[in-house]
Amino acid sequence: MHEVLKNSRHGCDLHGALQSLEEISGAVAVVHANAGCVYQHYLADRASFLAGGSLYGPEIPATEVIEKQIVFGGASRLREELKNAVKVIDGSLYIILGSCEAAMVGDDLAAITKEAIDIALPVIFYFSAGFKGGSHWGHANLMKSLIRQIPTVKKISTEKIPGLVNVLGILPKTDIFYKGDLREIRRLLEAVGLEANIFFGPRDGVAELERSARAEHSLVFSHWGLAAAEQLKEQYGIPYTVFESLPLGIEGTADFYKQLSLALKTDETGAAAFLEREEEQYRYYLKSITDVYFGETLQKNIALVGDISAVKRIGPFLEHSLGAVIHTAVLTDVYTHGKEDSRPAIPEGLAGEVFKTDDSAEIDQILSDADVEMVLGSVLEAGVSKRLKIPHLTISAPNGDQVLLHKTYAGISGAYFLLEDYASAVLRNNAELREEKERFLKGLDTGFLDPLS
């Protein structure tokens, strides 16, 4: 019998919901689960150097249900934990997250939530059972639930704020560069007179959730922002525009502004002036790596491993800027669970062979069989890259080899970071290969190695 080992790089629905709530300032998650769920989430974030937010890890209130609650129901334990959480943690919104156990035993989260609302507590709920899907689905469905339920506990105004747009589809921690990505997209939108409603980060995220009803438009930057965008449209009539990914580089940003102008009638003169200023600096920096480009051979056949939106953003940029060839693409935001419609469509324009899997063993085999000269993926691909003696650069989750604060691989700032990191990875690998060759030749000269052995 063959052993089947599924080594996935993403967490479950609960993990994705927690990753998002940790980055919404003012929101407090109350997890109705066994003790292991929150702790495993905490360990995963620490391993990727992505722990953080207003409330995370051991600080998250949890019922830590045991066998008795699983057999007889855990409603009373949840009431107790919710009451204690409200006493000791100051939040403007409390979100009950139901786990696999809560779903299986049928604990009525809606009823418990109503009890809390009846005594004027700002409480909503989301069933984040892990068997429903992966962390991407957790983010998507949590955001939908937050938007749908927040009017039950907050006074919502629908009076539109001119120029306000909701930014959706950038996933906290699942996108390892999310902090920098959000910062850069805010900068690009402000350049054309728009205000970004982002939800995540140091600002009051709950207030931005309330304000989402006042936006004129929603901008969706990945498949995983569609559920929230559709909920906003259904609930408040807010139209939305879908982009294949975040923009990257001067050309990508220019295309982004063109699409934005068609959807929102933004100031094209302002966009042109902004791009002209940025392009002068961009060309100056790009010229700086000319010697490295020709001397160290930056033009390579590469493999990209990551979410569809990241692959679609980074691939064309490297092809256009460095002459790289996308030989292999592995799309990891795929969760079937027996439902064909749960798979995001593969975007057009990806050169080379395209695979859809988040299984690390399968990805290792794909890369081993591919004729590539560089791998851009998660830290899990570092091993196969080392074995193949080719450069590796971490662009996707999980990340365990760098600490990220405001770095981004989006917009114009992201182009600088990506070019720096890409060239540096090639330089390091070339230096290691030269050192290995020198050690080998030195061994021949000293007689320690037999050239015929």
RAGISUL-V772707 format. One record per residue. N is the residue number from 1. PSI is psi in radians with two decimals (none if undefined). OMEGA is omega in whole degrees, -180 to 180 (* if undefined). Layout:
{{N/PSI/OMEGA} {N/PSI/OMEGA}}
This chain:
{{1/2.36/179} {2/2.42/176} {3/2.29/178} {4/2.07/-179} {5/2.02/178} {6/1.89/-179} {7/1.47/-175} {8/2.63/-179} {9/-0.13/-177} {10/2.69/178} {11/-2.94/-177} {12/-3.08/-180} {13/-0.79/179} {14/-0.73/180} {15/-0.80/180} {16/-0.70/179} {17/-0.73/179} {18/-0.71/178} {19/-0.69/-180} {20/-0.80/-177} {21/-0.58/178} {22/-0.43/-178} {23/0.06/175} {24/1.80/-178} {25/2.27/-178} {26/-0.23/179} {27/2.46/179} {28/2.08/176} {29/2.42/172} {30/1.89/-171} {31/2.19/177} {32/1.58/-173} {33/3.08/174} {34/2.98/-174} {35/-0.49/-174} {36/-0.47/-173} {37/-0.93/-178} {38/-0.64/-178} {39/-0.70/177} {40/-0.65/176} {41/-0.78/179} {42/-0.78/-180} {43/-0.69/180} {44/-0.73/179} {45/-0.70/180} {46/-0.70/-179} {47/-0.47/180} {48/0.11/-177} {49/0.62/-178} {50/0.18/178} {51/2.56/179} {52/-2.94/-175} {53/-3.06/-176} {54/-0.46/-178} {55/2.10/-176} {56/2.92/173} {57/-2.28/-176} {58/-0.26/180} {59/-0.29/-175} {60/2.18/176} {61/2.38/-180} {62/2.53/-179} {63/-0.48/-179} {64/0.97/-176} {65/2.60/178} {66/-3.01/-173} {67/-0.67/-177} {68/-0.79/-179} {69/-0.54/-180} {70/-0.58/180} {71/-0.79/-172} {72/-0.01/-179} {73/2.54/-174} {74/0.39/-177} {75/-0.78/-178} {76/-0.64/178} {77/-0.66/178} {78/-0.74/178} {79/-0.75/-180} {80/-0.80/-178} {81/-0.71/179} {82/-0.76/179} {83/-0.75/-180} {84/-0.65/180} {85/-0.76/-180} {86/-0.58/-180} {87/-0.70/-170} {88/-0.28/-178} {89/2.10/-179} {90/1.93/178} {91/2.77/177} {92/-0.12/176} {93/2.26/179} {94/2.30/-176} {95/2.03/175} {96/2.19/177} {97/2.05/180} {98/2.36/-176} {99/-3.02/177} {100/-0.77/-178} {101/-0.77/-179} {102/-0.67/180} {103/-0.72/-176} {104/-0.63/-178} {105/-0.13/174} {106/0.50/176} {107/2.30/-174} {108/1.54/-179} {109/-0.58/180} {110/-0.73/-180} {111/-0.73/180} {112/-0.65/177} {113/-0.75/179} {114/-0.68/177} {115/-0.74/-180} {116/-0.76/180} {117/-0.63/-179} {118/-0.40/176} {119/0.45/172} {120/0.52/173} {121/2.34/-180} {122/1.45/-173} {123/2.33/171} {124/3.09/-177} {125/2.79/173} {126/2.22/178} {127/1.76/-176} {128/0.76/-179} {129/2.26/-175} {130/-0.49/-178} {131/-0.13/179} {132/-0.48/-177} {133/-2.99/-178} {134/-3.03/-174} {135/-0.52/178} {136/-0.77/178} {137/-0.61/178} {138/-0.79/178} {139/-0.88/-175} {140/-0.84/-176} {141/-0.52/175} {142/-0.84/-179} {143/-0.70/176} {144/-0.76/-179} {145/-0.70/179} {146/-0.82/-179} {147/-0.72/-178} {148/-0.69/-171} {149/-0.34/-173} {150/-0.52/176} {151/-0.31/180} {152/-0.31/-177} {153/-0.13/-180} {154/2.61/177} {155/2.00/-173} {156/2.25/172} {157/2.44/178} {158/0.14/177} {159/2.16/-172} {160/2.48/174} {161/2.02/-178} {162/2.26/177} {163/-0.03/-180} {164/2.24/178} {165/2.43/175} {166/2.34/178} {167/2.06/-173} {168/2.69/174} {169/0.09/172} {170/1.98/-169} {171/2.06/177} {172/2.25/175} {173/-0.66/172} {174/-0.69/166} {175/1.91/-172} {176/-0.30/180} {177/0.36/-170} {178/-0.63/-178} {179/-0.84/178} {180/-0.63/179} {181/-0.79/-180} {182/-0.69/179} {183/-0.74/-178} {184/-0.72/-179} {185/-0.57/175} {186/-0.75/180} {187/-0.77/-179} {188/-0.66/-180} {189/-0.68/179} {190/-0.52/-180} {191/-0.39/179} {192/0.40/172} {193/0.31/179} {194/2.62/177} {195/2.22/-177} {196/2.22/173} {197/1.86/-162} {198/-0.52/177} {199/-0.64/-173} {200/2.55/177} {201/-2.82/-172} {202/-0.36/180} {203/2.93/-179} {204/1.72/-176} {205/-0.59/179} {206/-0.69/177} {207/-0.64/179} {208/-0.55/173} {209/-0.75/177} {210/-0.69/-175} {211/-0.20/-178} {212/-0.50/179} {213/-0.28/-176} {214/0.02/-179} {215/2.64/177} {216/-0.40/-173} {217/2.76/172} {218/2.42/178} {219/2.15/-174} {220/2.10/-173} {221/0.12/171} {222/2.89/177} {223/-0.51/-171} {224/0.03/173} {225/-0.06/-176} {226/-0.70/-177} {227/-0.76/179} {228/-0.73/-180} {229/-0.73/180} {230/-0.61/177} {231/-0.73/178} {232/-0.65/178} {233/-0.78/-180} {234/-0.71/-173} {235/-0.67/-173} {236/0.03/179} {237/0.42/-178} {238/2.08/178} {239/2.83/179} {240/2.73/177} {241/2.32/-179} {242/2.26/173} {243/2.55/-180} {244/-0.55/180} {245/3.11/170} {246/2.64/176} {247/2.76/177} {248/2.23/179} {249/3.02/-180} {250/-0.86/-178} {251/-0.76/179} {252/-0.67/179} {253/-0.67/177} {254/-0.76/177} {255/-0.68/178} {256/-0.78/-180} {257/-0.62/178} {258/-0.81/-180} {259/-0.64/179} {260/-0.69/-180} {261/-0.67/178} {262/-0.64/-176} {263/-0.69/-172} {264/0.00/-178} {265/0.82/179} {266/2.93/-177} {267/1.83/-180} {268/-0.53/178} {269/-0.76/178} {270/-0.70/178} {271/-0.74/-179} {272/-0.72/180} {273/-0.72/179} {274/-0.80/-180} {275/-0.64/180} {276/-0.76/178} {277/-0.76/-177} {278/-0.64/-176} {279/-0.63/179} {280/-0.78/178} {281/-0.69/-178} {282/-0.82/180} {283/-0.63/179} {284/-0.83/-180} {285/-0.69/-178} {286/-0.65/179} {287/-0.46/-176} {288/-0.37/-177} {289/0.24/-178} {290/-0.84/-179} {291/-0.71/179} {292/-0.70/-179} {293/-0.84/-177} {294/-0.59/-176} {295/-0.53/-175} {296/0.04/178} {297/1.32/178} {298/-0.29/-180} {299/1.84/-173} {300/2.76/166} {301/2.12/-174} {302/2.79/172} {303/2.35/177} {304/2.26/180} {305/2.01/180} {306/-3.00/178} {307/2.68/-179} {308/-0.78/-176} {309/-0.64/179} {310/-0.74/179} {311/-0.76/-179} {312/-0.54/-180} {313/-0.84/-172} {314/-0.65/-177} {315/-1.02/-180} {316/-0.60/180} {317/-0.80/-180} {318/-0.62/176} {319/-0.79/-176} {320/-0.73/-173} {321/-0.65/-173} {322/-0.08/-177} {323/0.32/178} {324/2.73/179} {325/2.17/178} {326/1.64/-176} {327/-0.66/-177} {328/2.34/175} {329/2.26/177} {330/2.03/-177} {331/2.09/-170} {332/-0.15/180} {333/1.15/-176} {334/2.08/177} {335/1.85/-173} {336/-1.00/-178} {337/0.64/176} {338/0.08/-178} {339/1.95/-179} {340/-0.59/-177} {341/-0.08/178} {342/-0.07/-180} {343/2.13/174} {344/2.48/179} {345/2.50/177} {346/2.17/-179} {347/2.66/178} {348/2.73/173} {349/0.01/177} {350/2.03/178} {351/2.83/177} {352/-2.95/-176} {353/2.39/-177} {354/2.27/178} {355/2.70/177} {356/1.83/177} {357/2.64/173} {358/0.22/-180} {359/2.12/-174} {360/-0.65/179} {361/-0.73/178} {362/-0.73/-179} {363/-0.69/177} {364/-0.75/-180} {365/-0.71/178} {366/-0.81/-178} {367/-0.61/178} {368/-0.60/-178} {369/-0.30/-176} {370/2.59/178} {371/1.30/-177} {372/2.74/-178} {373/-0.05/179} {374/2.55/179} {375/2.22/171} {376/1.93/-176} {377/-2.55/179} {378/3.12/178} {379/-0.35/179} {380/-0.34/178} {381/-0.01/-179} {382/-0.62/-178} {383/-0.83/-179} {384/-0.58/177} {385/-0.74/179} {386/-0.70/179} {387/-0.64/179} {388/-0.12/179} {389/0.79/178} {390/2.77/-179} {391/2.63/177} {392/2.42/176} {393/2.27/-180} {394/2.09/179} {395/-0.14/-173} {396/2.95/-180} {397/2.57/-1} {398/2.63/-180} {399/2.18/179} {400/0.20/-177} {401/0.21/176} {402/2.61/176} {403/2.26/-174} {404/2.19/178} {405/-1.19/180} {406/0.21/177} {407/2.56/178} {408/2.64/169} {409/0.73/179} {410/2.77/178} {411/-2.70/-179} {412/-0.70/175} {413/-0.67/-179} {414/-0.52/178} {415/-0.69/179} {416/-0.83/-179} {417/-0.78/-178} {418/-0.77/179} {419/-0.73/177} {420/-0.88/-175} {421/-0.70/179} {422/-0.91/-179} {423/-0.68/180} {424/-0.69/178} {425/-0.72/178} {426/-0.76/179} {427/-0.79/180} {428/-0.78/-179} {429/-0.73/178} {430/-0.70/179} {431/-0.71/179} {432/-0.71/179} {433/-0.68/178} {434/-0.72/178} {435/-0.71/179} {436/-0.73/179} {437/-0.73/179} {438/-0.70/178} {439/-0.68/179} {440/-0.83/-180} {441/-0.65/178} {442/-0.66/178} {443/-0.65/177} {444/-0.77/-178} {445/-0.60/-176} {446/-0.08/177} {447/0.09/180} {448/-0.36/-180} {449/2.36/176} {450/1.96/-176} {451/-0.32/-180} {452/-0.07/-177} {453/none/*}}
